[in-house]
Amino acid sequence: MSWLEAIILGFVQGLTEFLPVSSSGHLILAKEILGVPYSGNVTFEVMVHAATVLSTITVFGKEIWQILSGFFKFKWNEEMQYACKIFISMIPVLVVGLFFKDTVESFFDNSIILVGAMLLITALLLALTQFVKFKERHGITFGNAFLIGCAQAIAVLPGLSRSGSTIATGLLAGVKREEIAQFSFLMVIIPILGEAFLDLISGEFSVTQCGIPALSLFCGFFAAFLSGLAACKFMIQVVKKANLIWFSVYCIIVGLVAIITGLC
């Protein structure tokens, strides 16, 4: 993988991790275009995912510090409740990771048609937030946290946007717009770090033995961090305005192109 390919893939990862268009799906499409193998780049994937986590922490640093400070008071305060809701949201994806990891990973091999189909489902979810009328009734509840977590677990399929699925589920459940974007982005930090840790202890992560030049790895990291930083800030404002329809149109176009390309 050249440094230019790493920058392109890192940019795609950072941008699409927060925009509701599926980072995994776009990475598969980008690798297809660039001729980069679908799998076998565990080290690179860990690096770019770490970069998007860092961008999330950068944007929500104040909120994260407030949650942690309240949590470690070990009282049933607002911060402790919020942290518990995040933990509850992680249960579905933990189940998928423990019992269905091999099945999920198999979807990432030669899956352009699947990516296209899942992008169309992402488009439908985003469109529903625009056309289904609902009232904003409350903030995140424990029930909503679990429901949003289920959406995140299903979104492990390539092409089904994690941020799009969780944000759309929250909006359709009546969660306040200003709360769902933050919750959607914070709830993914621990699962990503957990997966990265498992890769580290498994021995699959190795900067020196992965076959990718160190320069390419770091170029990909910084490209993912900078694009993720911009996308995260942008998406927060978009969700507040509830203007997700153009992302739906984009997903329809890319999804159809992917399906047609896979069939040809």
Backbone as CSV, one residue per row, in Angstrom:
resi,resn,N_x,N_y,N_z,CA_x,CA_y,CA_z,C_x,C_y,C_z
1,MET,0.856,-1.196,0.000,0.000,0.000,0.000,0.889,1.242,0.000
2,SER,0.716,2.086,-1.001,1.514,3.307,-1.090,0.976,4.356,-0.128
3,TRP,1.772,5.403,0.088,1.336,6.467,1.008,0.108,7.190,0.466
4,LEU,0.014,7.299,-0.884,-1.141,7.967,-1.478,-2.404,7.131,-1.286
5,GLU,-2.299,5.814,-1.475,-3.441,4.936,-1.235,-3.868,4.988,0.227
6,ALA,-2.889,5.055,1.113,-3.183,5.135,2.553,-3.920,6.421,2.892
7,ILE,-3.510,7.523,2.302,-4.179,8.804,2.543,-5.624,8.749,2.046
8,ILE,-5.815,8.178,0.853,-7.166,8.083,0.291,-8.055,7.218,1.178
9,LEU,-7.557,6.048,1.574,-8.351,5.146,2.417,-8.580,5.738,3.806
10,GLY,-7.564,6.409,4.351,-7.723,7.057,5.650,-8.744,8.173,5.590
11,PHE,-8.698,8.939,4.523,-9.660,10.034,4.335,-11.081,9.478,4.234
12,VAL,-11.228,8.407,3.461,-12.546,7.778,3.307,-13.055,7.253,4.651
13,GLN,-12.180,6.587,5.403,-12.566,6.048,6.705,-13.013,7.147,7.663
14,GLY,-12.207,8.192,7.781,-12.530,9.273,8.709,-13.806,10.001,8.330
15,LEU,-13.964,10.245,7.053,-15.140,10.984,6.586,-16.412,10.172,6.753
16,THR,-16.373,8.919,6.349,-17.601,8.108,6.341,-17.903,7.454,7.680
17,GLU,-16.962,7.500,8.630,-17.244,6.971,9.969,-18.344,7.777,10.650
18,PHE,-18.383,9.070,10.369,-19.359,9.941,11.028,-20.525,10.303,10.110
19,LEU,-20.266,10.462,8.830,-21.367,10.721,7.909,-22.170,9.427,7.739
20,PRO,-23.491,9.516,7.601,-24.339,8.315,7.575,-24.349,7.606,6.227
21,VAL,-23.153,7.204,5.773,-23.057,6.567,4.457,-22.257,5.264,4.487
22,SER,-21.889,4.775,5.681,-21.197,3.504,5.893,-19.709,3.562,5.567
23,SER,-18.896,3.585,6.608,-17.442,3.592,6.429,-16.957,2.245,5.887
24,SER,-17.498,1.144,6.424,-17.054,-0.184,5.971,-17.391,-0.398,4.496
25,GLY,-18.589,0.029,4.108,-18.988,-0.114,2.717,-18.120,0.709,1.783
26,HIS,-17.839,1.933,2.173,-17.015,2.798,1.320,-15.564,2.331,1.280
27,LEU,-15.075,1.755,2.369,-13.714,1.215,2.344,-13.608,0.047,1.379
28,ILE,-14.626,-0.806,1.361,-14.625,-1.932,0.422,-14.646,-1.420,-1.019
29,LEU,-15.495,-0.416,-1.277,-15.571,0.148,-2.624,-14.259,0.835,-3.002
30,ALA,-13.661,1.569,-2.039,-12.399,2.264,-2.307,-11.274,1.265,-2.572
31,LYS,-11.241,0.178,-1.804,-10.216,-0.843,-2.014,-10.397,-1.526,-3.363
32,GLU,-11.649,-1.702,-3.772,-11.926,-2.285,-5.094,-11.390,-1.379,-6.190
33,ILE,-11.621,-0.081,-6.060,-11.157,0.877,-7.067,-9.631,0.944,-7.107
34,LEU,-9.006,0.935,-5.914,-7.546,1.072,-5.824,-6.814,-0.250,-6.039
35,GLY,-7.557,-1.364,-5.995,-6.920,-2.665,-6.157,-6.235,-3.153,-4.901
36,VAL,-6.646,-2.649,-3.741,-6.081,-3.073,-2.455,-6.882,-4.265,-1.958
37,PRO,-6.230,-5.312,-1.411,-6.961,-6.493,-0.913,-8.010,-6.120,0.131
38,TYR,-9.146,-6.845,0.122,-10.232,-6.569,1.063,-9.801,-6.810,2.500
39,SER,-9.085,-7.900,2.717,-8.716,-8.272,4.075,-7.202,-8.371,4.195
40,GLY,-6.733,-8.612,5.431,-5.311,-8.791,5.647,-4.596,-7.524,6.074
41,ASN,-5.317,-6.412,6.165,-4.702,-5.150,6.569,-5.150,-4.773,7.982
42,VAL,-5.036,-5.730,8.914,-5.502,-5.495,10.276,-4.802,-4.296,10.893
43,THR,-3.498,-4.193,10.694,-2.729,-3.097,11.281,-3.220,-1.749,10.764
44,PHE,-3.444,-1.664,9.462,-3.929,-0.404,8.897,-5.321,-0.074,9.414
45,GLU,-6.182,-1.073,9.486,-7.550,-0.842,9.965,-7.560,-0.383,11.424
46,VAL,-6.690,-0.963,12.246,-6.591,-0.531,13.640,-6.136,0.917,13.717
47,MET,-5.169,1.283,12.873,-4.635,2.648,12.880,-5.708,3.672,12.508
48,VAL,-6.464,3.403,11.453,-7.458,4.394,11.019,-8.652,4.441,11.968
49,HIS,-8.994,3.297,12.582,-10.074,3.308,13.562,-9.643,4.053,14.826
50,ALA,-8.382,3.887,15.200,-7.863,4.633,16.347,-7.901,6.131,16.059
51,ALA,-7.648,6.492,14.815,-7.674,7.908,14.435,-9.070,8.493,14.553
52,THR,-10.090,7.726,14.171,-11.464,8.235,14.282,-11.902,8.326,15.739
53,VAL,-11.423,7.396,16.572,-11.704,7.496,18.007,-11.076,8.757,18.576
54,LEU,-9.838,9.041,18.160,-9.151,10.241,18.633,-9.888,11.503,18.202
55,SER,-10.429,11.496,17.002,-11.189,12.663,16.540,-12.464,12.832,17.350
56,THR,-13.105,11.712,17.722,-14.301,11.778,18.574,-13.957,12.358,19.936
57,ILE,-12.865,11.877,20.514,-12.439,12.366,21.823,-12.092,13.849,21.756
58,THR,-11.506,14.270,20.649,-11.152,15.681,20.480,-12.395,16.560,20.452
59,VAL,-13.412,16.127,19.723,-14.637,16.914,19.601,-15.434,16.912,20.912
60,PHE,-15.509,15.747,21.556,-16.341,15.610,22.757,-15.508,15.512,24.036
61,GLY,-14.309,16.078,24.013,-13.425,15.983,25.165,-14.047,16.498,26.455
62,LYS,-14.693,17.632,26.380,-15.317,18.230,27.562,-16.432,17.343,28.104
63,GLU,-17.269,16.841,27.216,-18.379,15.985,27.626,-17.875,14.657,28.205
64,ILE,-16.837,14.094,27.592,-16.286,12.837,28.083,-15.696,13.018,29.485
65,TRP,-14.978,14.107,29.691,-14.401,14.391,31.004,-15.497,14.559,32.060
66,GLN,-16.565,15.220,31.683,-17.678,15.428,32.613,-18.333,14.091,32.985
67,ILE,-18.522,13.224,31.995,-19.122,11.909,32.254,-18.228,11.081,33.168
68,LEU,-16.927,11.048,32.873,-16.001,10.265,33.675,-15.888,10.802,35.097
69,SER,-15.860,12.129,35.224,-15.764,12.733,36.552,-16.968,12.366,37.405
70,GLY,-18.147,12.427,36.824,-19.357,12.060,37.557,-19.442,10.578,37.827
71,PHE,-18.982,9.768,36.859,-19.043,8.317,37.007,-18.211,7.833,38.186
72,PHE,-17.002,8.379,38.324,-16.104,7.912,39.371,-16.408,8.516,40.744
73,LYS,-17.508,9.241,40.843,-18.013,9.613,42.160,-18.832,8.480,42.760
74,PHE,-19.159,7.496,41.877,-19.895,6.291,42.272,-21.197,6.639,42.982
75,LYS,-21.895,7.590,42.400,-23.227,7.960,42.861,-24.178,7.875,41.675
76,TRP,-25.474,7.672,41.954,-26.455,7.545,40.874,-26.822,8.936,40.353
77,ASN,-25.812,9.640,39.846,-26.024,10.980,39.314,-26.273,10.906,37.814
78,GLU,-26.411,12.056,37.194,-26.722,12.112,35.761,-25.616,11.481,34.925
79,GLU,-24.366,11.717,35.316,-23.233,11.170,34.566,-23.168,9.648,34.685
80,MET,-23.415,9.127,35.883,-23.426,7.680,36.081,-24.527,7.037,35.233
81,GLN,-25.691,7.663,35.184,-26.794,7.136,34.383,-26.446,7.144,32.901
82,TYR,-25.798,8.215,32.450,-25.416,8.313,31.036,-24.407,7.218,30.682
83,ALA,-23.430,7.019,31.572,-22.431,5.980,31.336,-23.086,4.605,31.291
84,CYS,-24.048,4.362,32.164,-24.754,3.077,32.181,-25.542,2.876,30.885
85,LYS,-26.106,3.947,30.360,-26.826,3.851,29.093,-25.871,3.477,27.956
86,ILE,-24.659,4.017,27.988,-23.662,3.653,26.984,-23.299,2.177,27.117
87,PHE,-23.121,1.708,28.353,-22.804,0.294,28.569,-23.941,-0.600,28.064
88,ILE,-25.172,-0.196,28.321,-26.328,-0.967,27.853,-26.355,-1.015,26.323
89,SER,-26.010,0.096,25.690,-26.011,0.144,24.225,-24.959,-0.780,23.620
90,MET,-23.951,-1.143,24.413,-22.871,-1.996,23.926,-23.222,-3.479,23.959
91,ILE,-24.267,-3.857,24.690,-24.604,-5.278,24.864,-24.860,-5.988,23.528
92,PRO,-25.699,-5.423,22.630,-25.951,-6.131,21.367,-24.703,-6.342,20.521
93,VAL,-23.852,-5.318,20.402,-22.658,-5.468,19.570,-21.665,-6.412,20.237
94,LEU,-21.680,-6.489,21.584,-20.830,-7.451,22.293,-21.257,-8.875,21.970
95,VAL,-22.564,-9.105,21.932,-23.090,-10.433,21.592,-22.680,-10.816,20.178
96,VAL,-22.807,-9.876,19.256,-22.413,-10.142,17.869,-20.921,-10.444,17.787
97,GLY,-20.113,-9.662,18.506,-18.672,-9.859,18.480,-18.237,-11.191,19.064
98,LEU,-18.916,-11.648,20.101,-18.537,-12.891,20.768,-18.993,-14.135,20.021
99,PHE,-20.182,-14.072,19.427,-20.775,-15.285,18.870,-20.876,-15.302,17.338
100,PHE,-20.749,-14.161,16.699,-20.956,-14.116,15.248,-19.817,-13.420,14.498
101,LYS,-18.647,-13.308,15.144,-17.537,-12.571,14.537,-17.114,-13.166,13.197
102,ASP,-16.932,-14.480,13.145,-16.499,-15.121,11.898,-17.527,-14.940,10.787
103,THR,-18.794,-15.014,11.151,-19.862,-14.831,10.163,-19.831,-13.413,9.605
104,VAL,-19.679,-12.436,10.497,-19.637,-11.041,10.072,-18.435,-10.789,9.174
105,GLU,-17.271,-11.319,9.555,-16.054,-11.096,8.769,-16.171,-11.688,7.373
106,SER,-16.946,-12.761,7.244,-17.121,-13.384,5.925,-17.870,-12.470,4.960
107,PHE,-18.656,-11.541,5.490,-19.400,-10.617,4.636,-18.494,-9.598,3.956
108,PHE,-17.261,-9.453,4.458,-16.374,-8.424,3.937,-15.523,-8.907,2.767
109,ASP,-15.716,-10.145,2.352,-14.967,-10.674,1.215,-15.843,-10.682,-0.039
110,ASN,-15.386,-9.910,-1.047,-16.104,-9.870,-2.329,-17.588,-9.560,-2.138
111,SER,-17.867,-8.486,-1.438,-19.247,-8.217,-1.041,-19.801,-6.928,-1.629
112,ILE,-19.436,-6.609,-2.856,-19.872,-5.347,-3.452,-21.393,-5.298,-3.598
113,ILE,-21.999,-6.406,-3.995,-23.461,-6.432,-4.147,-24.126,-6.251,-2.785
114,LEU,-23.585,-6.922,-1.760,-24.129,-6.763,-0.402,-23.987,-5.323,0.064
115,VAL,-22.846,-4.710,-0.203,-22.636,-3.304,0.166,-23.694,-2.425,-0.481
116,GLY,-23.949,-2.669,-1.766,-24.963,-1.881,-2.470,-26.344,-2.048,-1.857
117,ALA,-26.709,-3.285,-1.525,-28.022,-3.546,-0.938,-28.160,-2.876,0.424
118,MET,-27.108,-2.950,1.236,-27.149,-2.339,2.562,-27.161,-0.811,2.487
119,LEU,-26.520,-0.263,1.473,-26.580,1.191,1.277,-28.004,1.636,0.962
120,LEU,-28.729,0.803,0.230,-30.130,1.126,-0.060,-30.975,1.090,1.212
121,ILE,-30.670,0.159,2.101,-31.381,0.108,3.387,-31.027,1.331,4.229
122,THR,-29.750,1.721,4.197,-29.334,2.948,4.894,-30.112,4.142,4.360
123,ALA,-30.261,4.202,3.042,-31.010,5.293,2.427,-32.449,5.318,2.914
124,LEU,-33.055,4.147,3.055,-34.444,4.057,3.533,-34.553,4.573,4.964
125,LEU,-33.625,4.176,5.822,-33.648,4.635,7.211,-33.525,6.152,7.298
126,LEU,-32.612,6.700,6.521,-32.410,8.146,6.540,-33.635,8.881,6.002
127,ALA,-34.257,8.323,4.973,-35.447,8.937,4.398,-36.601,8.941,5.396
128,LEU,-36.703,7.878,6.188,-37.773,7.797,7.179,-37.695,8.941,8.188
129,THR,-36.493,9.357,8.536,-36.356,10.460,9.499,-36.849,11.773,8.918
130,GLN,-36.908,11.848,7.600,-37.338,13.072,6.942,-38.855,13.093,6.732
131,PHE,-39.442,11.924,6.444,-40.838,11.892,6.041,-41.799,11.376,7.109
132,VAL,-41.281,10.615,8.078,-42.132,10.143,9.166,-42.232,11.243,10.217
133,LYS,-43.430,11.648,10.528,-43.637,12.724,11.492,-43.646,12.151,12.907
134,PHE,-42.860,12.730,13.762,-42.802,12.289,15.146,-42.463,13.486,16.025
135,LYS,-42.750,13.342,17.297,-42.470,14.412,18.249,-41.239,14.069,19.072
136,GLU,-40.430,15.098,19.342,-39.290,14.905,20.227,-39.808,14.964,21.655
137,ARG,-39.773,13.841,22.338,-40.396,13.760,23.651,-39.403,13.752,24.805
138,HIS,-38.213,13.236,24.581,-37.338,12.985,25.718,-35.888,12.859,25.267
139,GLY,-35.028,12.709,26.257,-33.637,12.416,25.988,-33.443,10.912,25.862
140,ILE,-32.206,10.463,26.016,-31.908,9.041,25.937,-32.437,8.333,27.182
141,THR,-33.233,7.294,26.978,-33.684,6.453,28.089,-32.908,5.133,28.038
142,PHE,-33.038,4.319,29.077,-32.351,3.027,29.082,-32.897,2.122,27.973
143,GLY,-34.211,2.196,27.752,-34.812,1.409,26.683,-34.317,1.850,25.315
144,ASN,-34.265,3.169,25.103,-33.767,3.685,23.834,-32.299,3.343,23.628
145,ALA,-31.533,3.367,24.714,-30.107,3.043,24.615,-29.916,1.629,24.081
146,PHE,-30.719,0.686,24.594,-30.618,-0.695,24.123,-31.073,-0.812,22.673
147,LEU,-32.156,-0.112,22.324,-32.667,-0.136,20.953,-31.640,0.418,19.977
148,ILE,-31.019,1.525,20.351,-29.979,2.125,19.506,-28.777,1.191,19.422
149,GLY,-28.489,0.497,20.519,-27.411,-0.485,20.504,-27.693,-1.629,19.549
150,CYS,-28.957,-2.053,19.464,-29.341,-3.097,18.505,-29.098,-2.617,17.077
151,ALA,-29.409,-1.353,16.822,-29.167,-0.781,15.490,-27.672,-0.788,15.177
152,GLN,-26.861,-0.490,16.180,-25.411,-0.501,15.978,-24.912,-1.913,15.684
153,ALA,-25.473,-2.912,16.370,-25.048,-4.296,16.160,-25.390,-4.768,14.749
154,ILE,-26.574,-4.424,14.269,-26.982,-4.813,12.917,-26.108,-4.120,11.873
155,ALA,-25.650,-2.922,12.213,-24.857,-2.125,11.273,-23.423,-2.606,11.120
156,VAL,-23.086,-3.771,11.689,-21.769,-4.348,11.414,-21.702,-4.858,9.980
157,LEU,-22.858,-5.013,9.345,-22.881,-5.434,7.942,-22.309,-4.321,7.069
158,PRO,-21.421,-4.647,6.151,-20.813,-3.621,5.293,-21.858,-2.944,4.411
159,GLY,-21.871,-1.636,4.450,-22.829,-0.875,3.654,-23.978,-0.332,4.470
160,LEU,-24.204,-0.926,5.645,-25.244,-0.421,6.543,-24.572,0.538,7.516
161,SER,-24.856,1.809,7.372,-24.146,2.839,8.133,-24.419,2.735,9.626
162,ARG,-23.357,2.698,10.416,-23.510,2.656,11.868,-24.093,3.960,12.381
163,SER,-23.493,5.079,11.983,-23.999,6.371,12.461,-25.397,6.630,11.908
164,GLY,-25.634,6.255,10.645,-26.952,6.453,10.058,-28.010,5.621,10.758
165,SER,-27.671,4.362,11.061,-28.638,3.466,11.714,-28.946,3.927,13.134
166,THR,-27.922,4.288,13.895,-28.140,4.673,15.294,-28.840,6.022,15.399
167,ILE,-28.436,6.967,14.566,-29.068,8.291,14.608,-30.520,8.201,14.147
168,ALA,-30.754,7.467,13.057,-32.129,7.314,12.558,-33.008,6.608,13.581
169,THR,-32.490,5.565,14.215,-33.259,4.843,15.232,-33.608,5.766,16.394
170,GLY,-32.633,6.560,16.819,-32.883,7.493,17.911,-33.920,8.543,17.559
171,LEU,-33.819,9.099,16.372,-34.772,10.122,15.939,-36.181,9.553,15.831
172,LEU,-36.288,8.350,15.254,-37.598,7.725,15.096,-38.197,7.317,16.439
173,ALA,-37.332,7.102,17.437,-37.809,6.756,18.776,-38.166,7.993,19.590
174,GLY,-37.969,9.175,19.011,-38.362,10.401,19.682,-37.302,11.027,20.546
175,VAL,-36.034,10.640,20.342,-34.945,11.231,21.112,-34.655,12.633,20.578
176,LYS,-34.325,13.537,21.471,-34.014,14.901,21.069,-32.821,14.924,20.118
177,ARG,-32.918,15.750,19.101,-31.890,15.811,18.071,-30.525,16.169,18.638
178,GLU,-30.485,17.092,19.582,-29.204,17.540,20.112,-28.529,16.481,20.973
179,GLU,-29.252,15.423,21.327,-28.681,14.370,22.163,-28.277,13.131,21.383
180,ILE,-28.991,12.823,20.304,-28.757,11.559,19.625,-27.409,11.518,18.908
181,ALA,-26.964,12.645,18.325,-25.683,12.642,17.623,-24.545,12.368,18.597
182,GLN,-24.562,13.065,19.737,-23.521,12.864,20.737,-23.512,11.422,21.235
183,PHE,-24.676,10.887,21.556,-24.753,9.519,22.063,-24.273,8.526,21.007
184,SER,-24.657,8.743,19.770,-24.263,7.849,18.683,-22.756,7.788,18.523
185,PHE,-22.085,8.931,18.652,-20.646,8.966,18.467,-19.890,8.476,19.698
186,LEU,-20.430,8.733,20.890,-19.745,8.296,22.113,-19.892,6.793,22.343
187,MET,-21.025,6.224,21.949,-21.284,4.813,22.239,-20.363,3.870,21.478
188,VAL,-19.720,4.357,20.432,-18.882,3.482,19.617,-17.428,3.470,20.074
189,ILE,-17.042,4.385,20.968,-15.640,4.498,21.370,-15.139,3.207,22.012
190,ILE,-15.871,2.701,23.012,-15.408,1.509,23.733,-15.371,0.271,22.829
191,PRO,-16.412,0.002,22.006,-16.323,-1.158,21.110,-15.127,-1.096,20.152
192,ILE,-14.832,0.089,19.610,-13.693,0.204,18.694,-12.386,-0.047,19.435
193,LEU,-12.245,0.560,20.616,-11.031,0.355,21.405,-10.915,-1.096,21.845
194,GLY,-12.052,-1.717,22.186,-12.034,-3.122,22.586,-11.585,-4.028,21.455
195,GLU,-12.093,-3.772,20.253,-11.691,-4.576,19.099,-10.211,-4.381,18.785
196,ALA,-9.745,-3.129,18.905,-8.327,-2.843,18.668,-7.450,-3.577,19.690
197,PHE,-7.908,-3.620,20.942,-7.151,-4.310,21.988,-7.057,-5.801,21.687
198,LEU,-8.157,-6.402,21.231,-8.141,-7.825,20.895,-7.173,-8.099,19.743
199,ASP,-7.127,-7.177,18.774,-6.180,-7.331,17.661,-4.740,-7.228,18.151
200,LEU,-4.530,-6.351,19.135,-3.183,-6.177,19.682,-2.705,-7.446,20.380
201,ILE,-3.556,-8.005,21.242,-3.130,-9.174,22.012,-3.121,-10.449,21.177
202,SER,-3.821,-10.426,20.042,-3.830,-11.607,19.174,-2.555,-11.720,18.355
203,GLY,-1.807,-10.627,18.282,-0.565,-10.625,17.525,-0.729,-10.256,16.068
204,GLU,-1.980,-9.971,15.653,-2.217,-9.611,14.251,-1.764,-8.189,13.948
205,PHE,-1.691,-7.355,14.984,-1.257,-5.972,14.790,0.260,-5.901,14.896
206,SER,0.908,-5.451,13.837,2.358,-5.310,13.845,2.772,-4.293,12.791
207,VAL,3.341,-3.183,13.249,3.783,-2.139,12.326,4.938,-2.629,11.473
208,THR,5.791,-3.483,12.053,6.995,-3.930,11.348,6.751,-5.135,10.437
209,GLN,5.714,-5.932,10.720,5.506,-7.167,9.968,4.230,-7.184,9.129
210,CYS,3.513,-6.077,9.073,2.229,-6.073,8.352,2.401,-5.943,6.844
211,GLY,3.614,-5.595,6.410,3.849,-5.448,4.980,3.485,-4.089,4.425
212,ILE,3.057,-3.185,5.283,2.706,-1.828,4.863,3.763,-0.873,5.411
213,PRO,4.361,-0.021,4.592,5.385,0.912,5.077,4.868,1.782,6.219
214,ALA,5.742,2.081,7.166,5.359,2.909,8.324,4.819,4.265,7.865
215,LEU,5.418,4.820,6.809,4.959,6.114,6.296,3.506,6.025,5.854
216,SER,3.133,4.931,5.192,1.753,4.757,4.732,0.794,4.633,5.912
217,LEU,1.216,3.917,6.948,0.375,3.764,8.124,0.088,5.106,8.784
218,PHE,1.118,5.907,8.945,0.932,7.189,9.615,0.209,8.202,8.726
219,CYS,0.424,8.112,7.422,-0.342,8.966,6.503,-1.827,8.636,6.589
220,GLY,-2.135,7.341,6.620,-3.530,6.921,6.759,-4.127,7.372,8.074
221,PHE,-3.327,7.286,9.148,-3.791,7.700,10.472,-4.161,9.177,10.492
222,PHE,-3.280,10.027,10.018,-3.530,11.468,10.065,-4.640,11.885,9.104
223,ALA,-4.734,11.213,7.967,-5.822,11.515,7.034,-7.166,11.161,7.665
224,ALA,-7.230,10.016,8.346,-8.469,9.600,9.010,-8.808,10.541,10.163
225,PHE,-7.800,10.970,10.909,-8.051,11.871,12.043,-8.595,13.215,11.577
226,LEU,-7.958,13.811,10.581,-8.373,15.142,10.123,-9.743,15.102,9.454
227,SER,-9.972,14.115,8.600,-11.278,14.033,7.939,-12.361,13.660,8.944
228,GLY,-12.027,12.815,9.927,-12.985,12.451,10.967,-13.354,13.638,11.828
229,LEU,-12.386,14.461,12.135,-12.622,15.658,12.944,-13.613,16.578,12.243
230,ALA,-13.395,16.806,10.965,-14.276,17.687,10.200,-15.667,17.072,10.055
231,ALA,-15.725,15.763,9.765,-17.011,15.094,9.556,-17.831,15.046,10.836
232,CYS,-17.180,14.824,11.965,-17.887,14.750,13.238,-18.558,16.088,13.561
233,LYS,-17.813,17.175,13.430,-18.369,18.502,13.710,-19.509,18.827,12.739
234,PHE,-19.305,18.472,11.478,-20.320,18.744,10.464,-21.599,17.958,10.746
235,MET,-21.450,16.681,11.110,-22.613,15.818,11.310,-23.448,16.264,12.504
236,ILE,-22.824,16.789,13.519,-23.559,17.284,14.682,-24.525,18.382,14.260
237,GLN,-24.059,19.278,13.426,-24.908,20.376,12.961,-26.008,19.872,12.030
238,VAL,-25.683,18.872,11.203,-26.677,18.330,10.268,-27.819,17.666,11.025
239,VAL,-27.494,16.882,12.056,-28.519,16.180,12.819,-29.435,17.173,13.528
240,LYS,-28.880,18.256,14.033,-29.698,19.262,14.704,-30.736,19.856,13.759
241,LYS,-30.368,19.940,12.473,-31.292,20.480,11.482,-32.157,19.387,10.851
242,ALA,-31.824,18.126,11.178,-32.586,16.960,10.678,-32.635,16.900,9.152
243,ASN,-31.596,17.377,8.517,-31.577,17.399,7.057,-30.722,16.237,6.542
244,LEU,-31.269,15.013,6.607,-30.515,13.825,6.225,-30.904,13.292,4.850
245,ILE,-31.837,13.954,4.185,-32.371,13.419,2.943,-31.332,13.334,1.838
246,TRP,-30.386,14.289,1.811,-29.378,14.268,0.754,-28.407,13.103,0.933
247,PHE,-28.178,12.702,2.168,-27.373,11.506,2.401,-28.117,10.275,1.911
248,SER,-29.440,10.287,2.052,-30.262,9.183,1.559,-30.142,9.077,0.043
249,VAL,-30.241,10.208,-0.645,-30.109,10.228,-2.111,-28.733,9.711,-2.527
250,TYR,-27.706,10.155,-1.806,-26.332,9.719,-2.110,-26.204,8.205,-1.957
251,CYS,-26.749,7.661,-0.877,-26.663,6.221,-0.631,-27.397,5.428,-1.715
252,ILE,-28.512,5.960,-2.201,-29.246,5.288,-3.277,-28.385,5.216,-4.537
253,ILE,-27.765,6.335,-4.882,-26.940,6.388,-6.097,-25.756,5.434,-5.992
254,VAL,-25.007,5.529,-4.887,-23.822,4.682,-4.716,-24.233,3.214,-4.593
255,GLY,-25.335,2.955,-3.888,-25.809,1.590,-3.744,-26.163,0.938,-5.073
256,LEU,-26.882,1.682,-5.921,-27.248,1.149,-7.236,-26.021,0.924,-8.108
257,VAL,-25.085,1.860,-8.057,-23.838,1.693,-8.839,-23.091,0.465,-8.367
258,ALA,-23.012,0.252,-7.051,-22.307,-0.906,-6.506,-22.965,-2.210,-6.948
259,ILE,-24.299,-2.259,-6.897,-25.019,-3.474,-7.297,-24.821,-3.760,-8.785
260,ILE,-24.941,-2.738,-9.605,-24.759,-2.905,-11.059,-23.334,-3.360,-11.368
261,THR,-22.348,-2.740,-10.672,-20.952,-3.106,-10.879,-20.696,-4.558,-10.469
262,GLY,-21.288,-4.964,-9.355,-21.098,-6.336,-8.883,-21.738,-7.372,-9.798
263,LEU,-22.812,-6.994,-10.473,-23.507,-7.926,-11.354,-22.827,-8.025,-12.735
264,CYS,-22.097,-6.976,-13.097,-21.482,-6.960,-14.435,-20.180,-7.773,-14.470
